């Protein structure tokens, strides 16, 4: 398996996916503080291969 590294201006946060719902929303447990947050998923389509509970995710904070 190979990976493509994409540049991001903001630091990314690690988390674990709890569930994805309503196409653009997901509940994620943040790795650094253990808090559960609801986040926007900017992907198009169902992304079924990326929506299994327990999957590791990377998040960026758009509020900053």
PDB file as gemmi writes it, atoms N, CA and C in Angstrom:
CRYST1    1.000    1.000    1.000  90.00  90.00  90.00 P 1                      
ATOM      1  N   UNK A   1       0.852  -1.168   0.000  1.00  0.00           N  
ATOM      2  CA  UNK A   1       0.000   0.000   0.000  1.00  0.00           C  
ATOM      3  C   UNK A   1       0.898   1.232   0.000  1.00  0.00           C  
ATOM      4  N   UNK A   2       0.551   2.211  -0.805  1.00  0.00           N  
ATOM      5  CA  UNK A   2       1.313   3.456  -0.819  1.00  0.00           C  
ATOM      6  C   UNK A   2       0.429   4.594  -0.337  1.00  0.00           C  
ATOM      7  N   UNK A   3       1.063   5.640   0.116  1.00  0.00           N  
ATOM      8  CA  UNK A   3       0.345   6.792   0.648  1.00  0.00           C  
ATOM      9  C   UNK A   3       0.767   8.043  -0.097  1.00  0.00           C  
ATOM     10  N   UNK A   4      -0.138   8.971  -0.212  1.00  0.00           N  
ATOM     11  CA  UNK A   4       0.156  10.272  -0.784  1.00  0.00           C  
ATOM     12  C   UNK A   4       0.096  11.275   0.355  1.00  0.00           C  
ATOM     13  N   UNK A   5       1.167  12.021   0.568  1.00  0.00           N  
ATOM     14  CA  UNK A   5       1.195  13.036   1.617  1.00  0.00           C  
ATOM     15  C   UNK A   5       0.740  14.360   1.029  1.00  0.00           C  
ATOM     16  N   UNK A   6      -0.272  14.939   1.645  1.00  0.00           N  
ATOM     17  CA  UNK A   6      -0.803  16.223   1.199  1.00  0.00           C  
ATOM     18  C   UNK A   6      -0.383  17.314   2.177  1.00  0.00           C  
ATOM     19  N   UNK A   7       0.024  18.470   1.671  1.00  0.00           N  
ATOM     20  CA  UNK A   7       0.430  19.550   2.573  1.00  0.00           C  
ATOM     21  C   UNK A   7      -0.803  20.241   3.178  1.00  0.00           C  
ATOM     22  N   UNK A   8      -0.746  20.504   4.460  1.00  0.00           N  
ATOM     23  CA  UNK A   8      -1.802  21.242   5.156  1.00  0.00           C  
ATOM     24  C   UNK A   8      -1.162  22.386   5.914  1.00  0.00           C  
ATOM     25  N   UNK A   9      -1.792  23.552   5.866  1.00  0.00           N  
ATOM     26  CA  UNK A   9      -1.252  24.710   6.566  1.00  0.00           C  
ATOM     27  C   UNK A   9      -1.492  24.620   8.066  1.00  0.00           C  
ATOM     28  N   UNK A  10      -2.562  23.976   8.473  1.00  0.00           N  
ATOM     29  CA  UNK A  10      -2.915  23.870   9.884  1.00  0.00           C  
ATOM     30  C   UNK A  10      -2.510  22.506  10.420  1.00  0.00           C  
ATOM     31  N   UNK A  11      -2.210  22.431  11.709  1.00  0.00           N  
ATOM     32  CA  UNK A  11      -1.888  21.117  12.279  1.00  0.00           C  
ATOM     33  C   UNK A  11      -3.117  20.203  12.264  1.00  0.00           C  
ATOM     34  N   UNK A  12      -2.877  18.932  12.077  1.00  0.00           N  
ATOM     35  CA  UNK A  12      -3.954  17.945  12.045  1.00  0.00           C  
ATOM     36  C   UNK A  12      -4.074  17.291  13.417  1.00  0.00           C  
ATOM     37  N   UNK A  13      -5.312  16.919  13.778  1.00  0.00           N  
ATOM     38  CA  UNK A  13      -5.570  16.218  15.046  1.00  0.00           C  
ATOM     39  C   UNK A  13      -5.960  14.785  14.731  1.00  0.00           C  
ATOM     40  N   UNK A  14      -5.496  13.866  15.567  1.00  0.00           N  
ATOM     41  CA  UNK A  14      -5.819  12.453  15.393  1.00  0.00           C  
ATOM     42  C   UNK A  14      -7.092  12.109  16.147  1.00  0.00           C  
ATOM     43  N   UNK A  15      -7.841  11.174  15.601  1.00  0.00           N  
ATOM     44  CA  UNK A  15      -9.061  10.729  16.252  1.00  0.00           C  
ATOM     45  C   UNK A  15      -9.468   9.351  15.774  1.00  0.00           C  
ATOM     46  N   UNK A  16     -10.563   8.857  16.353  1.00  0.00           N  
ATOM     47  CA  UNK A  16     -11.132   7.566  15.976  1.00  0.00           C  
ATOM     48  C   UNK A  16     -12.602   7.766  15.633  1.00  0.00           C  
ATOM     49  N   UNK A  17     -12.993   7.264  14.481  1.00  0.00           N  
ATOM     50  CA  UNK A  17     -14.373   7.404  14.015  1.00  0.00           C  
ATOM     51  C   UNK A  17     -15.318   6.546  14.846  1.00  0.00           C  
ATOM     52  N   UNK A  18     -16.377   7.156  15.346  1.00  0.00           N  
ATOM     53  CA  UNK A  18     -17.433   6.410  16.033  1.00  0.00           C  
ATOM     54  C   UNK A  18     -18.499   6.022  15.016  1.00  0.00           C  
ATOM     55  N   UNK A  19     -18.996   7.017  14.277  1.00  0.00           N  
ATOM     56  CA  UNK A  19     -19.992   6.752  13.236  1.00  0.00           C  
ATOM     57  C   UNK A  19     -20.072   7.934  12.286  1.00  0.00           C  
ATOM     58  N   UNK A  20     -20.504   7.646  11.070  1.00  0.00           N  
ATOM     59  CA  UNK A  20     -20.751   8.674  10.071  1.00  0.00           C  
ATOM     60  C   UNK A  20     -22.218   8.619   9.712  1.00  0.00           C  
ATOM     61  N   UNK A  21     -22.853   9.782   9.586  1.00  0.00           N  
ATOM     62  CA  UNK A  21     -24.291   9.826   9.311  1.00  0.00           C  
ATOM     63  C   UNK A  21     -24.645  11.099   8.557  1.00  0.00           C  
ATOM     64  N   UNK A  22     -25.830  11.124   7.990  1.00  0.00           N  
ATOM     65  CA  UNK A  22     -26.351  12.266   7.229  1.00  0.00           C  
ATOM     66  C   UNK A  22     -25.345  12.782   6.204  1.00  0.00           C  
ATOM     67  N   UNK A  23     -24.600  11.908   5.597  1.00  0.00           N  
ATOM     68  CA  UNK A  23     -23.660  12.182   4.512  1.00  0.00           C  
ATOM     69  C   UNK A  23     -22.487  13.082   4.902  1.00  0.00           C  
ATOM     70  N   UNK A  24     -22.732  14.188   5.575  1.00  0.00           N  
ATOM     71  CA  UNK A  24     -21.657  15.137   5.857  1.00  0.00           C  
ATOM     72  C   UNK A  24     -21.299  15.272   7.333  1.00  0.00           C  
ATOM     73  N   UNK A  25     -21.799  14.405   8.213  1.00  0.00           N  
ATOM     74  CA  UNK A  25     -21.504  14.496   9.638  1.00  0.00           C  
ATOM     75  C   UNK A  25     -20.891  13.207  10.156  1.00  0.00           C  
ATOM     76  N   UNK A  26     -20.025  13.349  11.165  1.00  0.00           N  
ATOM     77  CA  UNK A  26     -19.422  12.180  11.796  1.00  0.00           C  
ATOM     78  C   UNK A  26     -19.147  12.491  13.256  1.00  0.00           C  
ATOM     79  N   UNK A  27     -19.230  11.473  14.106  1.00  0.00           N  
ATOM     80  CA  UNK A  27     -18.828  11.584  15.503  1.00  0.00           C  
ATOM     81  C   UNK A  27     -17.449  10.956  15.623  1.00  0.00           C  
ATOM     82  N   UNK A  28     -16.527  11.682  16.256  1.00  0.00           N  
ATOM     83  CA  UNK A  28     -15.130  11.264  16.367  1.00  0.00           C  
ATOM     84  C   UNK A  28     -14.658  11.473  17.798  1.00  0.00           C  
ATOM     85  N   UNK A  29     -13.882  10.524  18.322  1.00  0.00           N  
ATOM     86  CA  UNK A  29     -13.224  10.690  19.618  1.00  0.00           C  
ATOM     87  C   UNK A  29     -11.832  11.237  19.347  1.00  0.00           C  
ATOM     88  N   UNK A  30     -11.516  12.414  19.916  1.00  0.00           N  
ATOM     89  CA  UNK A  30     -10.201  13.015  19.735  1.00  0.00           C  
ATOM     90  C   UNK A  30      -9.166  12.253  20.548  1.00  0.00           C  
ATOM     91  N   UNK A  31      -8.050  11.898  19.918  1.00  0.00           N  
ATOM     92  CA  UNK A  31      -7.026  11.070  20.556  1.00  0.00           C  
ATOM     93  C   UNK A  31      -6.337  11.785  21.713  1.00  0.00           C  
ATOM     94  N   UNK A  32      -6.133  13.095  21.593  1.00  0.00           N  
ATOM     95  CA  UNK A  32      -5.353  13.795  22.608  1.00  0.00           C  
ATOM     96  C   UNK A  32      -6.110  14.066  23.905  1.00  0.00           C  
ATOM     97  N   UNK A  33      -7.436  14.227  23.823  1.00  0.00           N  
ATOM     98  CA  UNK A  33      -8.187  14.550  25.043  1.00  0.00           C  
ATOM     99  C   UNK A  33      -9.339  13.580  25.324  1.00  0.00           C  
ATOM    100  N   UNK A  34      -9.610  12.658  24.407  1.00  0.00           N  
ATOM    101  CA  UNK A  34     -10.660  11.670  24.625  1.00  0.00           C  
ATOM    102  C   UNK A  34     -12.069  12.219  24.523  1.00  0.00           C  
ATOM    103  N   UNK A  35     -12.221  13.434  24.059  1.00  0.00           N  
ATOM    104  CA  UNK A  35     -13.533  14.067  23.926  1.00  0.00           C  
ATOM    105  C   UNK A  35     -14.182  13.652  22.611  1.00  0.00           C  
ATOM    106  N   UNK A  36     -15.494  13.444  22.630  1.00  0.00           N  
ATOM    107  CA  UNK A  36     -16.244  13.132  21.420  1.00  0.00           C  
ATOM    108  C   UNK A  36     -16.769  14.425  20.812  1.00  0.00           C  
ATOM    109  N   UNK A  37     -16.517  14.610  19.517  1.00  0.00           N  
ATOM    110  CA  UNK A  37     -16.974  15.794  18.805  1.00  0.00           C  
ATOM    111  C   UNK A  37     -17.728  15.369  17.555  1.00  0.00           C  
ATOM    112  N   UNK A  38     -18.631  16.223  17.099  1.00  0.00           N  
ATOM    113  CA  UNK A  38     -19.308  16.021  15.823  1.00  0.00           C  
ATOM    114  C   UNK A  38     -18.610  16.918  14.817  1.00  0.00           C  
ATOM    115  N   UNK A  39     -18.220  16.340  13.677  1.00  0.00           N  
ATOM    116  CA  UNK A  39     -17.445  17.077  12.688  1.00  0.00           C  
ATOM    117  C   UNK A  39     -18.117  17.017  11.325  1.00  0.00           C  
ATOM    118  N   UNK A  40     -17.766  17.985  10.468  1.00  0.00           N  
ATOM    119  CA  UNK A  40     -18.240  17.984   9.085  1.00  0.00           C  
ATOM    120  C   UNK A  40     -17.277  17.156   8.249  1.00  0.00           C  
ATOM    121  N   UNK A  41     -17.854  16.311   7.381  1.00  0.00           N  
ATOM    122  CA  UNK A  41     -17.058  15.493   6.462  1.00  0.00           C  
ATOM    123  C   UNK A  41     -17.215  16.114   5.078  1.00  0.00           C  
ATOM    124  N   UNK A  42     -16.149  16.705   4.525  1.00  0.00           N  
ATOM    125  CA  UNK A  42     -16.290  17.402   3.251  1.00  0.00           C  
ATOM    126  C   UNK A  42     -16.202  16.504   2.025  1.00  0.00           C  
ATOM    127  N   UNK A  43     -16.310  15.203   2.181  1.00  0.00           N  
ATOM    128  CA  UNK A  43     -16.220  14.286   1.052  1.00  0.00           C  
ATOM    129  C   UNK A  43     -17.507  14.221   0.257  1.00  0.00           C  
ATOM    130  N   UNK A  44     -17.368  13.854  -0.986  1.00  0.00           N  
ATOM    131  CA  UNK A  44     -18.564  13.664  -1.806  1.00  0.00           C  
ATOM    132  C   UNK A  44     -18.820  12.169  -1.960  1.00  0.00           C  
ATOM    133  N   UNK A  45     -20.033  11.796  -2.163  1.00  0.00           N  
ATOM    134  CA  UNK A  45     -20.374  10.393  -2.323  1.00  0.00           C  
ATOM    135  C   UNK A  45     -20.479   9.671  -0.990  1.00  0.00           C  
ATOM    136  N   UNK A  46     -20.730   8.382  -1.047  1.00  0.00           N  
ATOM    137  CA  UNK A  46     -20.987   7.623   0.172  1.00  0.00           C  
ATOM    138  C   UNK A  46     -19.721   7.347   0.972  1.00  0.00           C  
ATOM    139  N   UNK A  47     -18.575   7.184   0.310  1.00  0.00           N  
ATOM    140  CA  UNK A  47     -17.308   6.894   0.971  1.00  0.00           C  
ATOM    141  C   UNK A  47     -17.448   5.709   1.928  1.00  0.00           C  
ATOM    142  N   UNK A  48     -18.181   4.680   1.506  1.00  0.00           N  
ATOM    143  CA  UNK A  48     -18.440   3.531   2.367  1.00  0.00           C  
ATOM    144  C   UNK A  48     -17.161   2.877   2.874  1.00  0.00           C  
ATOM    145  N   UNK A  49     -16.117   2.875   2.084  1.00  0.00           N  
ATOM    146  CA  UNK A  49     -14.868   2.243   2.520  1.00  0.00           C  
ATOM    147  C   UNK A  49     -14.155   3.048   3.594  1.00  0.00           C  
ATOM    148  N   UNK A  50     -14.597   4.278   3.834  1.00  0.00           N  
ATOM    149  CA  UNK A  50     -13.953   5.154   4.825  1.00  0.00           C  
ATOM    150  C   UNK A  50     -14.859   5.424   6.022  1.00  0.00           C  
ATOM    151  N   UNK A  51     -15.904   4.635   6.198  1.00  0.00           N  
ATOM    152  CA  UNK A  51     -16.863   4.976   7.246  1.00  0.00           C  
ATOM    153  C   UNK A  51     -17.048   3.886   8.290  1.00  0.00           C  
ATOM    154  N   UNK A  52     -16.083   2.985   8.431  1.00  0.00           N  
ATOM    155  CA  UNK A  52     -16.200   1.925   9.425  1.00  0.00           C  
ATOM    156  C   UNK A  52     -15.844   2.446  10.812  1.00  0.00           C  
ATOM    157  N   UNK A  53     -16.686   2.140  11.794  1.00  0.00           N  
ATOM    158  CA  UNK A  53     -16.406   2.539  13.182  1.00  0.00           C  
ATOM    159  C   UNK A  53     -15.056   1.982  13.594  1.00  0.00           C  
ATOM    160  N   UNK A  54     -14.297   2.799  14.307  1.00  0.00           N  
ATOM    161  CA  UNK A  54     -12.971   2.392  14.758  1.00  0.00           C  
ATOM    162  C   UNK A  54     -11.849   2.819  13.833  1.00  0.00           C  
ATOM    163  N   UNK A  55     -12.187   3.342  12.650  1.00  0.00           N  
ATOM    164  CA  UNK A  55     -11.164   3.813  11.721  1.00  0.00           C  
ATOM    165  C   UNK A  55     -10.440   5.019  12.296  1.00  0.00           C  
ATOM    166  N   UNK A  56      -9.144   5.103  12.040  1.00  0.00           N  
ATOM    167  CA  UNK A  56      -8.351   6.263  12.461  1.00  0.00           C  
ATOM    168  C   UNK A  56      -8.585   7.391  11.466  1.00  0.00           C  
ATOM    169  N   UNK A  57      -8.723   8.617  11.987  1.00  0.00           N  
ATOM    170  CA  UNK A  57      -8.983   9.783  11.144  1.00  0.00           C  
ATOM    171  C   UNK A  57      -8.050  10.923  11.508  1.00  0.00           C  
ATOM    172  N   UNK A  58      -7.892  11.852  10.586  1.00  0.00           N  
ATOM    173  CA  UNK A  58      -7.170  13.098  10.822  1.00  0.00           C  
ATOM    174  C   UNK A  58      -8.138  14.242  10.603  1.00  0.00           C  
ATOM    175  N   UNK A  59      -8.101  15.228  11.493  1.00  0.00           N  
ATOM    176  CA  UNK A  59      -9.024  16.357  11.443  1.00  0.00           C  
ATOM    177  C   UNK A  59      -8.259  17.674  11.418  1.00  0.00           C  
ATOM    178  N   UNK A  60      -8.832  18.659  10.761  1.00  0.00           N  
ATOM    179  CA  UNK A  60      -8.297  20.018  10.861  1.00  0.00           C  
ATOM    180  C   UNK A  60      -9.388  20.884  11.475  1.00  0.00           C  
ATOM    181  N   UNK A  61      -8.992  21.884  12.226  1.00  0.00           N  
ATOM    182  CA  UNK A  61      -9.938  22.773  12.902  1.00  0.00           C  
ATOM    183  C   UNK A  61     -10.129  24.015  12.046  1.00  0.00           C  
ATOM    184  N   UNK A  62     -11.303  24.167  11.460  1.00  0.00           N  
ATOM    185  CA  UNK A  62     -11.563  25.296  10.576  1.00  0.00           C  
ATOM    186  C   UNK A  62     -11.889  26.577  11.329  1.00  0.00           C  
ATOM    187  N   UNK A  63     -12.032  26.508  12.641  1.00  0.00           N  
ATOM    188  CA  UNK A  63     -12.356  27.709  13.425  1.00  0.00           C  
ATOM    189  C   UNK A  63     -11.154  28.600  13.642  1.00  0.00           C  
ATOM    190  N   UNK A  64      -9.961  28.102  13.408  1.00  0.00           N  
ATOM    191  CA  UNK A  64      -8.744  28.876  13.710  1.00  0.00           C  
ATOM    192  C   UNK A  64      -8.200  29.553  12.483  1.00  0.00           C  
TER     193      UNK A  64                                                      
END                                                                             
